[in-house]
Amino acid sequence: NVSNEDATDSSPQRITCAAVFPGSSCNDTAQEPNTIFAFGTNKGSLGIASVSALGAAKVIFLDHPQSFQEDDDEDWPCWKITHLNWLENCSLAVGLSRVIVDAEAEDDEEDEDDPNEHQASLLMGAMITEGDDDVDPLNSSLWSWSEMGDVVPFFSVP
């Protein structure tokens, strides 16, 4: 389970995917080597964690464009982070999906089509470095987000 103070739902958050930061290309001046990784949850939270060789850990949660409910209806499903990929230029690709259940659909076992609406979204997060070689992925103020929208093929949505 993952602890995030912003969670409003009583069901627990669970890590759904993770990606290790590719080397120390964005922070070559660290005094001790840290393993940095991003992780996504079933409630759409995006975390960045740093674990030192001595076991000390630091975790932050980043706000991104899909972090918050779009609708006043509590039953509106939240986005789930399904894919993460660090890019060499200190950027992070974040794949999200959700299923909006059609409550009026009848259960027809012979029909192979799913009556529910499947949505996918891709976000690109980039750390704004402005020529600074000492970039810390745990500094949430450095992150800028671009919404790429539904660029994911239907067959890849879980």
C-alpha positions as CSV (number, residue, x, y, z in Angstrom):
1,N,0.0,0.0,0.0
2,V,1.1,3.6,-0.7
3,S,0.4,6.5,1.6
4,N,-0.7,9.7,0.0
5,E,-2.4,12.4,2.0
6,D,-4.4,13.5,-1.0
7,A,-6.3,10.2,-1.3
8,T,-10.0,10.8,-0.7
9,D,-11.2,7.3,-1.3
10,S,-11.2,4.8,1.5
11,S,-9.9,1.9,-0.6
12,P,-6.1,1.5,-0.5
13,Q,-3.7,2.8,-3.1
14,R,-1.6,0.1,-4.7
15,I,1.5,0.5,-6.9
16,T,0.6,-0.5,-10.5
17,C,3.9,0.2,-12.3
18,A,7.3,1.6,-11.7
19,A,10.4,2.7,-13.7
20,V,13.9,3.2,-12.5
21,F,15.6,6.5,-13.4
22,P,18.2,5.8,-16.1
23,G,21.5,6.4,-14.4
24,S,22.6,9.7,-12.9
25,S,22.5,11.7,-16.2
26,C,20.3,14.4,-14.6
27,N,22.1,14.5,-11.2
28,D,25.8,13.7,-11.6
29,T,26.9,15.7,-8.5
30,A,25.1,13.5,-5.8
31,Q,27.4,12.9,-2.9
32,E,26.1,9.3,-2.4
33,P,24.6,7.2,-5.1
34,N,20.8,7.0,-4.9
35,T,18.4,4.7,-6.8
36,I,15.6,6.9,-8.1
37,F,12.4,5.5,-9.5
38,A,8.9,6.7,-10.4
39,F,5.8,4.7,-9.5
40,G,2.2,5.0,-10.4
41,T,-0.9,3.8,-8.5
42,N,-4.4,2.5,-9.1
43,K,-5.7,5.9,-8.0
44,G,-3.7,7.9,-10.5
45,S,-1.0,9.1,-8.0
46,L,2.5,9.5,-9.4
47,G,5.4,9.2,-7.0
48,I,9.1,9.7,-7.2
49,A,11.2,7.9,-4.7
50,S,14.9,8.0,-3.9
51,V,16.6,5.3,-1.9
52,S,20.2,5.7,-0.8
53,A,22.7,2.9,-0.5
54,L,22.3,3.2,3.3
55,G,18.6,2.6,3.0
56,A,17.3,6.2,3.6
57,A,14.3,6.9,1.5
58,K,12.5,10.0,0.3
59,V,9.2,10.0,-1.5
60,I,7.3,12.8,-3.1
61,F,4.0,12.8,-5.1
62,L,3.7,14.9,-8.2
63,D,0.6,16.7,-9.3
64,H,-0.2,16.1,-13.0
65,P,-3.1,17.1,-15.2
66,Q,-5.0,13.8,-14.5
67,S,-4.5,14.0,-10.7
68,F,-7.9,15.3,-9.9
69,Q,-11.5,14.1,-10.5
70,E,-13.1,15.8,-13.5
71,D,-16.6,15.3,-12.4
72,D,-18.6,16.1,-9.3
73,D,-20.0,12.5,-9.4
74,E,-18.2,10.4,-6.8
75,D,-18.7,7.3,-9.0
76,W,-16.7,8.8,-11.9
77,P,-13.7,6.5,-12.1
78,C,-10.3,7.9,-11.5
79,W,-7.4,7.4,-13.9
80,K,-5.0,4.5,-13.1
81,I,-1.4,4.8,-14.1
82,T,-0.6,1.7,-16.1
83,H,2.8,2.5,-17.8
84,L,5.8,4.6,-16.9
85,N,9.0,5.1,-19.0
86,W,11.9,7.4,-18.2
87,L,13.4,9.0,-21.3
88,E,17.1,9.9,-21.5
89,N,16.5,13.6,-21.5
90,C,15.1,13.6,-17.9
91,S,11.5,13.2,-19.1
92,L,8.9,10.7,-18.0
93,A,6.1,9.2,-20.2
94,V,3.0,8.3,-18.1
95,G,0.3,6.1,-19.5
96,L,-3.1,6.2,-17.9
97,S,-6.4,4.4,-18.4
98,R,-9.8,4.1,-16.9
99,V,-13.1,2.3,-17.6
100,I,-16.4,4.0,-17.4
101,V,-19.0,1.3,-16.6
102,D,-22.2,1.5,-18.5
103,A,-24.8,0.8,-15.8
104,E,-27.6,0.4,-18.3
105,A,-25.8,-2.3,-20.4
106,E,-27.2,-5.8,-20.3
107,D,-24.8,-8.7,-19.7
108,D,-24.8,-10.6,-22.9
109,E,-22.2,-13.4,-22.8
110,E,-22.5,-14.0,-26.6
111,D,-21.5,-10.4,-27.4
112,E,-17.8,-10.1,-27.4
113,D,-17.8,-6.3,-27.4
114,D,-17.5,-4.5,-24.1
115,P,-20.3,-2.0,-23.6
116,N,-18.2,0.0,-21.2
117,E,-16.2,3.0,-22.3
118,H,-12.4,2.5,-22.2
119,Q,-10.3,5.6,-22.1
120,A,-6.5,6.0,-22.3
121,S,-4.3,9.0,-22.0
122,L,-0.6,9.8,-22.3
123,L,1.2,12.5,-20.4
124,M,4.8,13.7,-20.9
125,G,6.5,15.1,-17.9
126,A,9.7,17.1,-18.4
127,M,12.1,18.5,-15.8
128,I,12.8,22.2,-16.5
129,T,16.6,22.4,-16.2
130,E,17.4,25.8,-17.7
131,G,21.0,24.7,-18.2
132,D,21.4,23.6,-14.6
133,D,23.4,20.3,-14.5
134,D,22.3,19.5,-10.9
135,V,18.7,18.5,-11.5
136,D,16.8,16.7,-8.8
137,P,13.8,14.6,-9.9
138,L,12.4,14.9,-6.3
139,N,12.0,18.7,-6.8
140,S,8.3,18.9,-7.8
141,S,8.6,22.5,-8.9
142,L,10.9,21.4,-11.8
143,W,8.2,19.3,-13.5
144,S,6.2,20.6,-16.5
145,W,3.4,18.4,-18.0
146,S,2.0,18.1,-21.5
147,E,-1.2,16.2,-22.2
148,M,-0.9,14.0,-25.3
149,G,-4.4,12.8,-25.1
150,D,-5.7,9.5,-26.3
151,V,-2.8,8.4,-28.5
152,V,-2.8,4.8,-27.2
153,P,-4.2,2.1,-29.5
154,F,-7.4,0.5,-28.1
155,F,-6.0,-3.0,-28.0
156,S,-3.4,-1.9,-25.4
157,V,-5.9,-0.7,-22.9
158,P,-6.3,-3.2,-20.1
